[in-house]
Amino acid sequence: MSKLFIALLATIGLSAAATAAPATYTTDANHTFAQFEYSHLGFSNQTSRFNTVNGTVTIDLAAKKGSADITIDTKSVDTGSSIFNGHIQGEDFLSTVQYPTATFQSDDMIFKGDKPVALKGVLTLKGISKPVTLKITHFECKKHPMAGVDYCGANAETVVKRTEFNMGKYAPNVGDNVTISIAIEAAKKE
């Protein structure tokens, strides 16, 4: 009887440890970036990206909870043209001298079954903070086959109106709706 009791306590202890297992992941700078897309005069959808994005994501898969704290270096904008990079960094748009970073902070990760499907949080861009929901379109956690450590990766997107962030020059001819997509890969902190 005492062996059964000890086994039962051990099982309860393991179950408790499994449910209280949040893990924090730090972004991999070589595989984490944000891109944005908008209509340019109706001729095409232009896509550009930010090359420097960093932050942390904390996930508790057992409790189905999570959070994110992401910072984008707005001076790392990459349109494919150095002239246009300067234009986008100017006061009419990102105003990177005054606002060198954009942030997304969330403590509300939404799950469907065992997978996160969205992050509700606050995007701060050009000094203006607005609630946004990032829809998670892909999510995977596993041992990294080359690095040999636990990794999580995801793709997520949202649509914002640039006029709401004091970047409305040329609207509506240049589209007001901007799709922001984030690709993230992050290593588990030990």
Summary of the structure (lengths in Angstrom):
residues: 190
radius of gyration: 20.4
end to end distance: 38.9
largest distance: 78.2
contacts: 540
relative contact order: 0.19
helix: 17%
strand: 54%
